[in-house]
Amino acid sequence: MPVRNLVRHKREYPSAFDPGASPSGRPFGTDQAYQATDDDYELRRARTPVPTFVAEAAEAHLARIFSREVKREGPPKVAAWWRDVDGQGSSIDDWMAGTVAPLLLVLGQLDIIVDHPARVDGDEVRTRADELRMGLDGCVASHILPENMVWWRLDRRGRYVECLIREVRDERKVGWRYWNAESWTLYDSSGKVEEGPVPHPYGRVPIMRLFDRKRPRCENVGMPRYESIAELQREFYNRDSELILSDTTQAHPLLQGPEDYVKADGAVPIGPNWLLPKKKNSQNGSVSYEGFDVVEFPKDGAESIRWNKADLRDAADRAALLLKPAGAAGTGGSTVSQSGVSKRLDQAAGNDLLGKIAGVLARAERRIVELALVVMGDGRDSAEDREAVRIQYPTSFDLFTGSELAETVGRFQAVLAAAGNAPRTESELLGKLVRLMLPGLDDESYHRFDAEIDRHLGLGSDGEV
């Protein structure tokens, strides 16, 4: 049976007495409401919008990181490659922010392949001048989704010795490309050699796997940063589908009336202008009318689902640090998630989280550049070029609102103005306060702040007044 995010109820599975029935759902390529008219499961699947908790969390974190400048330095050939990383005009900033960073954080792992540009069909390369004319001496980078890396073998350093990649060229044509340290071979869907073996000069497989974090019990499998949020999103999706089905079915109440008034085909006679006549009984000379009653649906179950959905929303926001602190204006509970643009990251914990993510992206980008140097040099990369590469992602982020920042600065100035009675103690405490107010800076900056505080309090370099 197919595994889906929307879980079936027991009553939505086919009966055990009907072995020919299959819960496979609508045919592939048809409209999602194909079976929604007579199938409760398909009705839930067609009418329930998919929540976007994971996308919201990733977008909020990466938007903060890439709103600051990423400082890069490198040799001229790397700087030129940064202007067009994928051969389609994408700069390194656009490629990292729009492709690599979201996929790496959401999937927990991402394979990157760097290779020379593909030769255009019909062009023949005979000399080095032909390579330069066609631009075949450059390199282009692209990503491989985890489901397309179907088999691999690693060396002791965790690099690919050989691997097999599934390539989807169009909707109907699928190929398989086998890589090793000397060449690559392209196979068609039936396993026949379509091209190759084609030798390459890199001396290694030009593919690497980037990790956000590795799973402790796996050698080459990553752990998604937003895995817990994805589980909450799936549960929210199921609860939301329950509520939609409940509200849909309860929007049309059941009518309860006399049994002998219903026709054999289950229809009830309706008069002009949708008038429903009452049943007339004539017994023993007396005439009476039987009334019709509407069956009221219980609402407690639906209200419980609504409360559960709110709890799941709050849990997802807490996991992404997108919460408004308790006691803040407009809140009444312990923690309250904010909607729309009012969602923001906590100053202290948010800086710690964003600093970790920025560190992961900086290491990933440096590894990509090192692989690009191997490709540019056809397997010969120099230590001088590697050492010349400098990549620095931001580590400090301004997560205060304007009013909070002004209030914090005012309080710090008031504390600083009242200091002086216990200089050494106050110097230590004010230094800790600065680190809480300005998290994520380097040690040199904090040392300068400490020296400035000591001068204000009249302390010398040896800590004496």
Residue, then its C-alpha position, 0 to 999 in steps of 0.5 A: m500500500p502506498v505510504r502517504n502523509l494523510v493517514r486512512h481511517k480504519r473504515e476507509y480501508p477496503s472491506a476484508f470481504d472484498p479482496g478485489a478492492s484496492p485503496s490505491g486512490r485516484p489514478f496517476g495524473t488525474d485531478q485530485a478531486y477525482q474520487a472526492t464525491d464518494d470516497d471520504y479519504e479522497l474528499r479529505r485529501a482533495r479539500t485539505p490544504v497542505p500546511t507549510f510549517v517547514a517552509e516557513a521555518a526555513e524561510a525565516h532562518l535563511a532570510r535572516i542569514f542572507s540579509r547580511e553580507v557573506k564575505r568571500e575572497g579567493p583566487p581570480k579563477v574562483a572569483a570568476w566562477w562565483r559570478d556564474v556557478d551553475g552555467q545558467g548565470s546564477s551567482i554564488d549568493d543566488w545559488m546558495a540562498g535559493t537552492v543549496a541552503p534550503l535543500l541542505l537544511v530541509l533534507g539534512q544532506l545534499d549531493i553536489i556534482v561539479d563538472h566541466p560544461a557539457r559539449v554541444d551536440g555536433d561540435e567536435v573538440r580537437t584542440r585546446a583552442d576548441e575547448l577554450r572557444m566552447g568554454l569547456d574548460g570552466c566548471v558548473a555545479s548542480h545538485i543531486l536529490p537524495e532519491n536520485m543517488v541510488w547506490w554508492r561505495l565510499d572510501r575511508r575518508g567518506r568520499y565516493v569511490e563509485c556511485l550510480i545516479r538516476e537522471v530524469r531527462d523528461e517525463r518518459k525518459v530516465g537514464w542511469r549514470y555510473w561514476n568512478a575515479e576514471s570515467w563515467t558511463l550512461y545507461d538507458s532505462s533497460g540497462k544498455v550502454e548509451e554513452g561511454p565509458v567517457p574518461h575524466p581527468y579528476g582522479r576522483v568522483p566529482i561528487m560530494r555529499l554535504f551534511d547538516r548533521k549526520r545520523p549517529r548510526c549511519e555512515n552517509v545519511g544526514m539528519p534534517r534540521y526540521e524533522s520535528i517540525a515536519e512531523l508536527q506538520r503531518e499531524f496538523y495536516n491529518r487533524d485539519s482533514e478531520l475537521i474539514l470532513s466533519d464540518t462538511t458532513q455536518a453542514h447538511p443535517l440529517l432529517q428524521g421522519p416517519e418510516d412509512y413516508v419514505k419511498a422504496d428508493g430512499a426518496v422523500p416527496i418534496g412539494p412546490n418551493w421545496l415544501l416538505p409536507k407532514k405525514k397525516n394519520s387518520q385513525n379512529g376518526s381523529v386526524s394528527y400529523e407526524g412532525f420531522d426532526v433535525v438530528e443535531f450533531p455533537k460539536d465537542g469532538a470538532e472543538s477538541i480538534r481545533w484546540n489540538k491544531a492550535d497546540l501543534r501550531d505552537a509546538a512547530d513555532r517553538a521548534a523554529l524559535l518563532l514565538k512571542p515570549a509569555g507576558a508580551a503585549g497581546t498574549g495571554g497564555s504561556t507561549v503564543s505564536q504570532s501570525g504573519v509578519s509579527k512572527r520573529l526569532d528570539q534574540a538570544a536563542g535565535n542568534d545561537l540557532l542562526g549562528k549554527i546554521a551559518g556555520v553549516l553553510a560556510r563549511a558546505e560552501r568551502r567544500i564546494v569551492e575545493l571540489a570546484l578547484v579540483v575540476m578547474g585544475d583537472g584533478r590538480d588543485s594547489a594548496e595555495d589556491r585552497e588557502a586563498v579562499r576565505i568564506q565568512y558567513p554572518t554570526s551576529f543578527d539583529l533580532f530586536t525590534g526598534s522599541e526593544l532595542a531602544e529600551t535595552v540601550g536605555r536600561f544599559q546606559a542607566v546601569l552604566a551611569a549608576a556603576g562605580n561603587a564596586p568596579r571589579t564586580e560591576s565590570e564583570l557583570l556589565g561584560k556579561l550583559v554586553r554578551l547577552m545584548l550582542p550575541g554572536l560577535d567574535d572574541e576580539s570585539y568582546h575584549r574591546f567592549d570589556a576594555e571600554i567598560d574598564r576605562h569607564l569604571g577607572l580600572g587599569s589593565d591589571g584590574e586595579v582601580 
